[in-house]
Amino acid sequence: MSRLTIYREDDPGSRELDTTDGRAIAAALQRIGVRFERWEASQPLSRDVEDQAVMNAYRSDIERLKSQCGYQAVDVVRCLPDNPKRLELRRKFLDEHTHAEDEVRFFVEGAGVFYLRAAGKVHVTRCERGDLLSVPAGTRHWFDMGPAPYFTAIRLFTNPEGWVAKFTGEPIARQFPAFENVPA
């Protein structure tokens, strides 16, 4: 289940909001410029579906975002528990970073947790199947896919080269609950 928990950035024990209500999640994230939407597939998808079929199932929403936001590139990324590089991939995203462009992810299946640091708070956002999260360029954040990652996500980019991170070097990510400790 999608969930948003907001903490003060200087107090990981504080909980200013903890909700699974989609409208409340969208409203709270909108205050820091983050887009949260729920999407439905236009057709059922099998577990072993090809990337192009995944994008076709969500074509209308993808085209709407491309038109509204100027995204140029779209792809599908998967990570499964048996991926031999899963721990290396997990570590890659665990440090706080920013991007020069929006980071847009739509979860086709599985789950991941985005940690968004803005306005003196950390917004811990558990995204699951059907969730779109668009993190604006320059927003401090990190991502945790857990020790046994399972997700398929559609990514949209303005820069056709895709994902480029600028790490902040701050240790804040270690102070907040890891994926496996974020309630579903």
ABEGO torsion letter per residue (X at the ends): XBBBBBBBAABAABBABBBABAAAAAAAAAAAGBBBBBBBBABBBBAABBAAAAAAAAAAAAAAAAAAAGBABBBBBBBBAABAAAAAAAAAAABBBBBABBBBBBBABEBBBBBBBBGGBBBBBBBBBGBBBBBBBGBBBBBBAEABBBBBBBBBBABAAEBBBBBAGBAAAAABBBAAABBX
